[in-house]
């Protein structure tokens, strides 16, 4: 009866608002009934934490427009997973997606999966897709502390709702804040399903479907006068997300860009943000008014509540529109922060912090200083990657990585399982975009983007990599902060000025995790159009290690699924 809790928040004048079960499937994220996270205070010994995810379709109205979403346990956004550093996480995923049926898989973003390579959740690479009517259990260690998220890694399913927070508590944060407000999802959304959104892009010339709106924790009323879907839009049927501050307390906000097409600029009126971590990497705290997040990136900030009881201010997440393919109808998401004893029907009149677009990048590389210093070793291997866009053999617009468009093969043996059997070269399948790094221990990747779109490049199998440089033209070899470069698991790179005027991004990582790991753009259009490659790391050790037979799928058992 979670919907009842939402209705308790509503005054009589807002009786036209839909219950939470209709807007967000009963998810309490972004409501004043959402509880702060407390697991980090409990000091429990390491244990296995079990979760069950049932994937289905559900008709919802998170922003005023009714449509069908893909949901987990009926919720949008999906459930938050909490664990402590050292715990084992076990998630049984039941694929009940129907009408039509779809395969799926779940990726645990940023986790290195050192001893559980099969659990990375990439179909055709680490597993077969989870077939409709089947289930699959992912078991892996909570081996790095901080904020991340889980999401479907099958086509563009997560943009229809298959995503949620993944919080791993560790000691480095425990004394820095008073209240953990949990995940704050910043995400663009669409009033059509992901297939209808993606397919027109492949046309020549491409048709870029507008991003409809921007949400915070799955909530935010849409201006129906902008909508093109007629009666599906119900004015005044939804509320913005709401949060609670206690005067004088330090609040931890775990910001996550869980969108598919946009860069987000987050702020809270009249408040300053203290950044303490980017992705999984703790940094020397620095203050800012606005935090910038590319797709898949996370930024942990501490906000000291310097207001007084009864105050109300706007929280904002604003899309960087020059960095989007096409139009955004409603780019600015707003939520309300209510102080203790505030009138919960009050609409704030506070003013936003100004920000400027900066080539679709994060803060300059010399601002964030990782707390744990790590200088860059001399690379054993340097690989150059050229990204271009153009027509494929069928005349569609796609991306090419060193001249090859990635295409997955769901009917063949997953490439990780093949590598465990000694198969690491694919001369007959260049579309797999596989790079065998052999026994190289320090790998440097120099990426050149020749296409006029920015990218967010994300590396699997490693909790972080060094970001050595980003800029325009040919890299001159200069490393920003060479003694201690910025580190994270996803990095922004600029758009090209033209085919012969590329941008560059230079990253480096320690190749000490035997497996088959992906490097791809997290813009959902780009990855779907082939901007994807994979690295085979330490292949001899993959063969030496036992490859667990986890491809087995069973009929759906009778389980007690929380709803």
C-alpha positions in Angstrom: 0.0 0.0 0.0 2.9 2.4 -0.7 0.6 4.6 -2.8 -1.2 5.6 0.3 1.9 7.1 1.8 2.1 9.4 -1.2 -1.5 10.6 -0.9 -0.8 11.6 2.7 1.5 14.3 1.4 -1.2 15.9 -0.7 -3.4 18.9 0.4 -7.0 19.0 -0.8 -6.1 21.4 -3.6 -3.8 18.8 -5.1 -6.3 16.0 -5.1 -6.0 15.6 -8.9 -2.5 14.2 -8.4 -2.2 10.5 -9.3 -1.1 8.1 -6.6 2.5 6.9 -6.5 1.6 3.5 -7.8 0.4 5.1 -11.0 3.2 7.6 -11.4 6.3 5.6 -10.3 5.0 2.1 -9.5 5.2 2.6 -5.8 8.9 3.8 -5.7 9.4 6.2 -2.8 12.5 7.7 -4.3 12.0 11.5 -4.6 9.2 11.5 -1.9 9.3 12.8 1.6 8.6 9.2 2.7 12.0 8.0 1.4 14.2 7.0 4.2 17.9 8.1 4.5 20.3 5.2 4.1 21.6 3.8 7.4 23.4 0.6 6.5 26.8 2.2 6.9 26.1 2.9 10.6 25.3 -0.7 11.5 28.9 -2.1 11.3 27.7 -5.5 10.3 30.2 -8.3 9.4 30.6 -9.3 5.8 27.6 -11.3 4.5 25.7 -12.3 1.4 22.9 -10.0 0.6 20.2 -11.5 -1.6 17.9 -9.6 -4.0 15.2 -10.6 -6.5 14.5 -8.5 -9.6 11.4 -9.3 -11.6 11.4 -7.5 -15.0 8.0 -6.7 -16.5 6.2 -4.0 -18.5 4.0 -1.5 -16.6 2.0 1.5 -17.6 3.1 4.6 -15.6 2.8 8.3 -15.6 6.0 9.7 -14.0 5.8 13.2 -15.6 2.2 13.6 -16.8 2.5 11.4 -19.9 1.2 7.9 -19.7 3.1 5.2 -21.5 4.5 1.7 -20.9 7.8 1.3 -19.2 10.2 -1.6 -18.4 10.4 -1.9 -14.6 11.9 -3.9 -11.9 9.6 -5.2 -9.1 7.1 -2.7 -10.6 9.2 0.4 -9.6 10.5 3.3 -11.6 13.3 4.0 -11.1 14.2 0.4 -10.0 15.1 -0.7 -6.4 18.3 0.5 -4.7 20.8 -2.1 -3.8 22.8 -1.4 -0.6 25.7 -3.4 0.7 28.9 -2.9 2.8 32.4 -3.2 1.4 33.4 -6.9 1.5 29.8 -8.2 1.3 28.7 -10.6 -1.5 25.8 -9.4 -3.6 23.5 -12.0 -5.1 20.7 -10.8 -7.5 18.3 -13.2 -9.2 16.9 -11.6 -12.3 13.6 -13.0 -13.5 12.8 -11.9 -17.1 9.1 -11.7 -17.4 9.1 -9.0 -20.1 6.2 -9.8 -22.3 4.1 -8.4 -25.2 6.6 -8.5 -26.9 9.1 -10.8 -25.2 12.7 -9.6 -25.0 16.0 -10.9 -23.8 17.9 -8.9 -21.3 21.0 -8.6 -19.1 22.0 -6.4 -16.1 25.4 -4.7 -15.8 26.8 -3.5 -12.4 28.4 -0.3 -13.6 32.0 0.3 -12.5 32.5 -2.9 -10.5 35.7 -4.6 -11.6 34.3 -8.2 -11.1 37.8 -9.5 -10.4 36.8 -13.0 -9.5 33.4 -13.0 -11.1 34.0 -12.1 -14.8 30.8 -13.8 -15.9 28.8 -11.4 -13.8 29.6 -8.3 -15.8 26.3 -8.5 -17.6 27.3 -7.9 -21.2 25.4 -10.1 -23.7 27.5 -11.8 -26.3 30.7 -11.0 -24.3 30.2 -12.4 -20.8 26.9 -14.2 -21.1 24.0 -15.1 -23.3 21.0 -12.8 -22.9 18.5 -13.9 -20.3 15.7 -15.3 -22.4 12.1 -14.3 -21.7 10.6 -16.7 -19.1 14.0 -17.5 -17.7 16.1 -16.4 -14.8 19.8 -15.8 -14.1 21.5 -15.2 -10.8 24.4 -12.7 -10.6 26.8 -13.2 -7.7 29.7 -10.8 -7.1 31.7 -9.0 -4.4 31.2 -5.5 -3.2 34.9 -4.9 -3.7 35.0 -1.1 -4.0 33.1 1.4 -1.9 31.1 4.3 -3.2 28.1 5.2 -5.5 27.2 3.5 -8.7 24.2 2.0 -10.5 22.9 -1.1 -12.2 21.2 -1.0 -15.6 20.2 -3.2 -18.5 23.0 -3.7 -21.0 20.7 -5.2 -23.7 20.1 -2.6 -26.6 18.7 0.6 -25.0 16.4 -1.0 -22.5 17.6 1.0 -19.5 16.2 4.2 -21.0 12.8 2.6 -20.6 13.3 2.1 -16.9 15.6 -0.8 -16.2 18.0 1.0 -13.9 18.6 1.7 -10.2 21.1 2.7 -7.6 23.9 0.5 -6.2 25.4 1.8 -3.0 28.5 0.2 -1.4 29.3 1.7 2.0 32.9 2.1 3.0 34.8 3.8 5.9 36.1 6.7 3.9 32.7 8.5 4.0 31.5 7.6 7.5 32.6 10.7 9.4 32.1 13.3 6.7 28.3 13.6 6.8 25.3 13.3 9.1 22.6 12.1 6.7 22.8 9.9 3.6 20.0 10.9 1.3 20.8 8.0 -1.0 20.8 8.0 -4.8 19.6 11.0 -6.8 19.0 9.9 -10.4 19.3 12.6 -13.0 17.9 11.3 -16.3 16.4 12.4 -19.6 13.3 10.5 -20.7 11.1 10.1 -23.7 7.4 9.7 -24.3 7.9 6.8 -26.7 9.6 3.4 -26.2 13.4 3.0 -26.8 13.0 1.2 -30.2 10.8 4.0 -31.6 13.4 6.5 -30.3 16.4 4.7 -31.8 15.4 3.5 -35.2 15.0 6.8 -37.0 18.6 7.8 -36.1 20.0 5.2 -38.5 18.3 6.9 -41.5 20.3 8.9 -44.0 19.9 11.8 -43.2 19.2 10.8 -39.5 16.0 11.8 -37.7 16.8 12.7 -34.1 13.7 12.2 -32.0 13.5 15.0 -29.3 14.4 14.3 -25.7 11.0 15.0 -24.1 11.9 15.9 -20.5 14.4 15.7 -17.7 13.6 14.1 -14.3 15.0 13.8 -10.8 14.4 10.3 -9.3 11.8 9.6 -11.9 9.6 12.6 -11.1 8.8 16.0 -12.5 5.6 17.5 -14.1 5.8 17.9 -17.9 4.4 21.0 -19.6 1.6 19.4 -21.6 1.5 22.3 -24.1 4.8 21.0 -25.4 3.6 17.4 -25.8 2.9 15.9 -29.2 1.0 12.9 -27.9 -2.4 14.4 -27.3 -4.5 13.0 -24.6 -1.7 10.9 -23.1 -0.6 14.0 -21.3 -2.4 14.8 -18.1 -1.7 18.3 -16.7 -1.1 18.7 -12.9 -1.1 14.9 -12.4 2.4 14.5 -11.0 4.6 16.4 -8.6 8.3 17.2 -8.6 10.7 15.1 -6.5 11.0 16.2 -2.9 13.8 16.0 -0.3 14.2 16.9 3.3 17.1 18.9 4.9 17.8 19.3 8.6 19.3 22.7 9.6 22.9 22.6 10.4 23.4 18.9 9.3 25.7 17.7 6.5 23.8 15.8 3.8 25.4 13.3 1.5 23.9 13.4 -2.0 24.8 10.5 -4.4 24.3 12.1 -7.8 24.0 9.6 -10.8 23.5 10.5 -14.4 21.2 7.5 -15.4 20.1 9.1 -18.7 20.8 8.0 -22.2 21.4 11.2 -24.2 22.4 14.2 -22.1 25.0 15.8 -19.8 23.6 17.1 -16.6 24.4 20.2 -14.5 23.2 19.8 -10.9 22.8 22.5 -8.3 20.7 23.5 -5.2 19.7 27.2 -5.0 21.4 29.1 -2.1 23.6 26.1 -1.3 27.2 25.1 -2.1 28.3 21.6 -3.1 31.4 20.0 -1.6 32.6 17.3 -4.1 34.1 14.3 -2.3 34.2 11.6 -5.0 33.9 11.2 -8.8 32.7 7.8 -9.8 34.4 5.4 -7.3 37.4 7.7 -6.8 37.5 9.8 -3.5 39.0 13.2 -4.2 40.3 16.0 -2.1 37.1 17.9 -1.2 36.5 20.9 -3.3 33.6 23.3 -3.5 31.4 24.2 -6.4 28.0 25.6 -7.1 27.3 23.2 -10.0 28.3 19.6 -10.5 28.6 18.3 -14.1 27.9 14.6 -14.9 28.2 12.8 -18.2 26.1 9.7 -18.8 26.9 6.9 -16.3 29.0 9.2 -14.2 28.5 9.7 -10.4 29.5 12.5 -8.1 29.2 12.4 -4.4 28.6 15.8 -2.8 28.1 16.9 0.8 25.7 19.8 1.3 25.6 21.6 4.6 22.1 22.8 5.3 22.7 26.4 6.2 19.0 27.4 5.9 16.6 27.6 8.7 13.5 25.6 9.7 10.6 26.2 7.3 12.8 27.1 4.3 12.2 25.6 0.8 14.6 25.8 -2.1 14.8 24.4 -5.6 17.1 21.6 -6.5 17.9 21.6 -10.2 19.4 19.3 -12.9 19.7 21.1 -16.2 20.6 19.5 -19.6 23.6 20.8 -21.5 21.6 21.4 -24.7 24.5 22.0 -27.1 25.7 18.5 -26.3 22.5 16.7 -27.4 21.6 15.2 -30.7 18.5 17.3 -31.5 15.9 19.1 -29.4 15.0 18.9 -25.7 11.5 20.0 -25.1 11.8 20.4 -21.3 15.5 20.4 -20.3 15.4 21.7 -16.8 14.4 19.3 -14.0 13.4 20.8 -10.7 12.9 19.2 -7.3 12.0 20.8 -4.0 14.2 20.7 -0.8 12.1 21.3 2.3 13.7 22.1 5.6 12.3 20.7 8.8 8.8 22.1 9.6 8.4 23.6 6.2 5.0 24.0 4.6 5.1 21.0 2.2 2.8 22.8 -0.3 5.1 25.7 -0.6 6.6 26.6 -3.9 10.2 28.0 -3.6 11.1 31.4 -5.1 14.8 30.9 -5.0 17.2 31.7 -7.9 19.4 29.2 -9.9 23.2 29.2 -10.0 24.6 30.2 -13.4 26.8 27.8 -15.4 28.4 27.7 -18.8 28.8 24.8 -21.2 32.4 23.8 -21.6 32.7 21.6 -24.7 30.6 19.0 -23.0 33.4 18.2 -20.5 33.5 17.7 -16.8 35.3 20.1 -14.5 38.9 20.7 -15.8 41.2 17.8 -15.2 43.4 19.7 -12.7 40.6 20.4 -10.3 39.8 17.0 -8.9 42.8 15.6 -7.0 42.4 11.9 -6.1 43.1 11.4 -2.4 45.2 8.3 -3.0 48.0 9.5 -5.2 49.0 7.3 -8.2 51.5 8.5 -10.7 51.3 7.1 -14.3 53.6 4.2 -15.1 55.3 3.9 -18.5 52.9 2.0 -20.8 53.7 -1.4 -22.1 51.2 -1.0 -24.9 49.7 2.1 -26.6 46.6 1.6 -28.7 45.1 4.3 -31.0 41.4 4.3 -31.5 39.7 6.4 -34.3 36.0 7.0 -34.0 34.1 8.0 -37.2 30.5 8.1 -38.3 29.3 7.1 -41.8 27.2 4.7 -43.8 27.3 0.9 -43.4 26.7 -1.6 -46.2 23.0 -1.3 -45.8 23.1 2.5 -46.1 22.4 3.3 -42.5 24.2 5.9 -40.3 26.5 4.1 -37.8 29.7 4.5 -35.9 33.0 2.9 -36.8 35.9 2.0 -34.4 39.1 1.8 -36.5 36.9 1.2 -39.5 34.7 -1.5 -37.9 31.1 -1.2 -36.7 30.5 -3.4 -33.6 27.8 -6.0 -33.9 27.0 -8.6 -31.2 26.2 -12.2 -32.0 23.7 -13.5 -29.5 23.6 -17.0 -31.0 27.3 -17.8 -30.6 29.4 -18.7 -27.5 30.0 -15.6 -25.3 33.5 -14.3 -26.0 34.6 -14.7 -22.4 33.8 -18.4 -22.5 35.6 -18.7 -25.8 38.6 -17.0 -24.4 38.6 -19.5 -21.5 38.9 -22.2 -24.2 41.8 -20.4 -25.8 39.9 -18.6 -28.6 41.1 -15.0 -28.6 41.4 -14.1 -32.3 38.4 -13.5 -34.7 39.7 -12.9 -38.2 36.3 -13.9 -39.7 34.4 -11.6 -37.3 36.0 -8.1 -37.4 32.6 -6.7 -36.3 33.4 -8.0 -32.8 35.9 -5.2 -32.4 38.1 -7.3 -30.2 41.6 -6.2 -29.1 44.0 -8.8 -27.6 46.4 -7.0 -25.2 48.3 -10.2 -24.4 50.3 -9.9 -21.2 50.7 -6.1 -21.3 50.3 -4.7 -17.8 50.0 -1.0 -18.4 47.8 0.0 -21.4 47.4 3.5 -22.8 44.4 4.2 -25.1 44.6 7.3 -27.3 41.1 7.9 -28.6 40.5 10.3 -31.6 36.9 11.4 -32.3 36.4 12.5 -35.9 32.6 12.9 -35.7 30.8 16.1 -34.5 29.3 14.6 -31.3 30.7 14.4 -27.8 31.1 11.0 -26.1 31.2 9.6 -22.6 33.7 6.7 -22.7 33.2 4.0 -20.1 35.6 1.1 -19.3 34.4 -2.2 -17.8 36.4 -4.5 -15.5 38.2 -1.6 -13.8 37.0 0.6 -11.0 39.0 3.5 -12.4 41.5 4.6 -15.1 43.8 7.6 -15.4 42.5 10.4 -17.5 45.8 11.8 -19.0 44.5 14.4 -21.4 41.5 15.7 -23.3 41.4 18.4 -26.0 41.3 19.2 -29.7 43.7 18.1 -32.4 46.5 15.6 -32.1 47.6 14.8 -28.6 51.1 16.4 -28.0 52.0 13.9 -25.2 51.3 16.3 -22.3 49.8 14.6 -19.3 47.6 16.8 -17.0 48.8 16.4 -13.3 51.3 13.7 -14.3 52.1 13.0 -10.6 48.5 12.3 -9.8 46.1 12.5 -12.7 42.3 12.4 -12.3 40.8 8.9 -12.2 37.3 7.6 -12.8 35.6 4.9 -14.8 33.9 7.2 -17.4 35.4 10.2 -19.1 34.0 12.9 -21.3 35.5 13.8 -24.7 34.7 16.7 -27.0 33.0 16.7 -30.3 35.2 16.9 -33.4 35.3 20.2 -35.4 35.5 18.1 -38.6 36.7 14.8 -40.0 40.3 16.1 -40.1 39.9 18.2 -36.9 39.4 15.5 -34.2 39.2 15.8 -30.5 41.2 13.5 -28.3 40.9 11.6 -25.0 43.8 9.7 -23.5 43.3 7.2 -20.7 45.5 4.5 -19.1 44.8 1.6 -16.9 46.6 -1.3 -15.2 45.6 -4.5 -17.2 45.7 -6.8 -14.1 42.1 -8.2 -14.4 42.1 -11.2 -16.7 38.9 -11.1 -18.8 37.1 -9.7 -21.8 36.2 -6.1 -21.0 34.3 -3.4 -22.9 35.1 0.2 -23.7 32.2 2.0 -25.2 30.3 5.3 -25.4 27.4 5.6 -22.9 25.3 7.8 -25.2 22.6 5.3 -26.0 22.4 6.3 -29.6 26.1 5.9 -30.1 26.5 2.5 -28.4 23.5 1.2 -30.3 25.0 2.4 -33.6 28.3 0.5 -33.0 30.6 2.7 -30.9 31.8 -0.3 -28.9 35.0 -2.3 -28.6 36.3 -5.0 -26.2 39.8 -5.8 -24.8 41.1 -9.3 -23.9 43.3 -8.9 -20.8 45.8 -11.5 -19.8 44.4 -14.3 -22.0 46.7 -17.0 -20.6 45.3 -16.4 -17.1 41.8 -16.6 -18.5 42.6 -20.1 -19.7 44.3 -21.1 -16.5 41.3 -20.0 -14.4 38.2 -22.2 -14.1 35.3 -20.7 -16.1 32.2 -21.4 -14.2 29.3 -22.7 -16.2 26.8 -19.9 -15.5 25.0 -19.8 -18.8 22.4 -22.2 -17.6 18.9 -20.7 -17.5 15.9 -22.3 -15.9 12.2 -21.9 -15.9 10.9 -19.2 -13.6 10.4 -20.6 -10.1 7.7 -19.6 -7.7 9.4 -16.8 -5.7 8.1 -14.3 -3.2 8.8 -11.1 -5.1 8.5 -7.8 -3.2 6.1 -5.4 -5.0 
